[in-house]
Amino acid sequence: MADIKLSNNAGSNVGPKRLVVGAHYGLRDWLAQRVTAVIMVLYTATLLIAFLTGQNFTYEGWAGLFARQWFKLFSLVTLAGLFYHAWVGVRDIWMDYVKSVGLRLTLQIISIVWLVVCAAWAVQILWSV
């Protein structure tokens, strides 16, 4: 009979000495959601201040606000953050609750297409003002 030697998890991929490879295990996405949330809060505060201090509540007044280059860029960065924030959240929902790989991939592709279309539409709206 051959001698079988089992040593402290030697050759095993379980336990405290397991080899962790592959995905980044959520740290980058967790941090990205916090950063994008801060950007969205700053943008919301900026809009609220503009609304509370403004006197021209007509279309021309709001168009004037959005016509400024810095505000367009701030809006674009905020929208990009919003779309990435939404993607991370929706992707995590699909990964956690949809067990069928084919259905999960289909839902993820639909989500990506929807978010890209919304982003393109947002850019078109921002630069048409």
N, C-alpha and C positions, 0 to 999 in steps of 0.2 A: 504494500500500500504506500502511496505517496504521502509524504508529510504535508499537512495543510497548516500553514502558519497564518494566523489572523493577528495582526498587530493594530494598534490604536488607529482605526479608520484608514489604514494604508490602502490606497487605491479606491477609496470610497468617496463619493461626492455628496455625503450627507454629514450633518453635524457641524460643529463650530469651525472646522478646518475645510469646509467645502469650497470649491473653486467657483467664484462668481464671475460669469462671463456673459456677454451679450448686451442687453439693453442697459441703459443708464439707471434703471430702477427708480425713475420718477423724480430725482432731485432737480434735474434741469427743468422739467415741466412744472414742478411745484414752484420753483423760483420764477419761471417765466410768468406763471399766473399771478404771482404776487406783484411783479414789476408791472405787468400790463394793468392790473387792478389799480395800482398807484397812479399810472398815467391817466386812466379813465376818471379817477377821482379828481385829479388836477384839472382835467379838461372840463368836467362837470362844474367844478368850482369857478373856473374861468367863465363859462357860459352863464352861471348864476350871477356872478358879479356884473357881467355885461348886461344882463337882463335887468338887474336891480338898479344899476346906475344909468341906464339908457333912457332917453326920452322919446326916441323915434321908434315906435312899435309897429311900423309899417313894413311891407316887403322891402322897400328901399333901404330902411334902416338895418334890417338883418342882412340884406345883400351887401350893404356897405361893410358890415362886420366880417362877412365871409369873403369879401373881395381882397382883403389885406393878405399879402403873401405869407406872413408869419402865421396867420390864423389858418390859412389853407394847409400849410405844412403841419401845424399842430393837430388839425382835424384829421389829416391823412395818417399821421403817426398813431393817433388815438384809434382810428378805425382799423389800422393794421393790427394794433394791439388787441382790439376787440375781437377781430376775426381769429387771431391766433389763440386768444383766451377761450373763445367758443370752440375752436377745433380741439384743444386739449381736453376740455370738459366733455364734449360729445364723444370724442374718441374713447375716453376712459369709460363712459357709460356703455358704449358698444362693447368694449373689451370685457367689462365686468358682468354684463347681463345677457349678452347674446352669445350663446355657446356654439351655435352652428358657424363654422368658419366661413362657409360660402355666404350666408346671410350677413354676417358681421362685415366681411369684405365689401359686399354690395352696399350696405348702409354707410360704411366709411367712404366709399367712392362717391355716393350720392351727397354726403355731407361736404366733401371736398369740393365737388362741382358747385354746389349751392353757395358755399362761402366764397369761392373764386368769382362766381357771377355777381354776388353781392358786393365784393370788393371792387370789381370793374365798374359796376354801376355807381358806387360811391365816388370813385375817382371822376367818372363822367359828370356827376352832379356837382362835385366840388369845383371842377375846372370850368364849368359852364356859368358859374356866377361871376 
